């Protein structure tokens, strides 16, 4: 069961950074989005209703989101937030850009890819401040660092993006990427390690796959990408469409401020925050999510003031590695919370 959960979460997260759907699909969504006139004609409600779509199914990354709803933080900021779970991990950015949802949780790489393809979406807030993505192996592999990957088999899920990350880490360690055998493991990262199909994987999350592997009796070892040449980036951000931002700027500002308060409250009282999350999602494996939450807690954002340099550097990294084809100004990638 845990291997199935691992595969599902890995698939969700890696699929989400593939980019966005074809322009034709997005065009249909955009043409069916509610118009500003229609929204203006609707009577104002108090609190203001707002839809927030998760990046995928509920997991410990989302504890502050559920805490904000369950504890009344959203309501104190004048909002009634409907938390939506997407049917497909590519949906959040598409639907936010089209105005079909007011806001969504997504990834900085996804925002860069979408914007480079002309999709009108941008970040307005931060949930997870630094990458959770790692190169992960098992203690029994004898791999002590990236240089030991020479001549080894490395599993991956997403061509292009993960190849760019791995290639950067290998070159930083003095290893020719051609000396590493890449194997597409179809999102089954932990099972591929446990079965011996590969010696290491890229795309495993230090707050989740590490827990899955330990529960299977293994001892995982991982290398943070930003310690080996990859520029820092925001793991999870709050995104909205450009048109929605113009139409609902004050409500979106309230959302970001409320989430920031919920993150701080999660840090102050993690036990109560986790219990609020579990009450909202009683079907989840409690032990697995509790340990994953413990490892996620230090990763939540410390500020909602996003860095232009961080956005610029990572987009340039994607451009130089052929993941995106168009340069994009940081001002088109995110909106500073102070400007909302």
C-alpha positions, 0 to 999 in steps of 0.5 A: 500500500505504501509503495502505491501511495509513493508512486501516486505522490511521485507521479503527481509531483513530477507530472505537475512540472511537465508544463501545461496542456496544449494551447487549444485546451487552454483556449477553450478554458479561457473562453469559458471563464467568467467575465469581469462584468458577470462577476461584478453583477453578482451580489457581494457576499460576506465572507468572500467565497474563494476556491483554492485548488491543491497541487494534488491529493492532500498531504502534509505539505498542505497542513497550513491550508487545512489549519486556516480553514478548520481553525477559522483563520480564513474567516477572520480574514473575510474569506470562505475558502473551498479547498479543491483536489484536482483530478489531474496534477496538470489541472491547477495551473491551467484552471487558475490561468483560465479563471476557473479557480481563483487560486491554486498550489503549484511549483515554481518550475511549473510557473516558469514553464507555463509563462514561457509558453504564454500561459497567463499565470503567476505566483502570489505566495509561498507555501514551501520555501526551498526544494524538497526534490533530491537525489536519493539512494540507499545506504547499502548502495555505497554511494556517499556523494554525487561523484559515486554515481559514475557508472551507476543506474539512476531512475527518473520520471520526467525527461528534460527537467530531471535530466537538467537537474541531474546533469547539473549535479553530476557536472558539479561533481566532475562526473560526465553525465554520459557515464550514468545510465538513466532509467525511466521508472515510471514514477515508482521511485521508492519501489525501484530502489527497494527492488534493486532496479536502480542504484539511485533516483532523482525526484524523490522528496526528502519529506515523503519518499524517505519515510516510505523507504524507512517504513519498508526497512531501508535506510535512505540517503539523499543529496539536496540539489541546491548543495550541488549546483542547482539554483534554489527555487520555491517548491510550492507556491500559490498561483492565480491567473492574471485576469483573476488577480486584476478582478480579485486583488483584495481577496487574493491578498487576504488569502496570502496573508491568511496562509502566512498566519496559518504557517506561523501558527503551524510552527507555533503549535504543530500538534494542533495543526496536524490534528486539524489536517487529519480531521479534514482528511481522516482517510489518510494513513496517520502514521505515514503522514505524521512522520512526513509532516514532522519532516515537512515542518522546517520547510514551510515558508518563512516569508511571503516576500518572494525574491526577484533574483531567485525567480530570475536565476532559476528561470535562467537555469531552465532556459540554459538547460533547454527546459524552456525556450523563452526568457521571462521577466521576474515581474511576469512570474510573480506578484510581490505580496506588498503589491497585492 
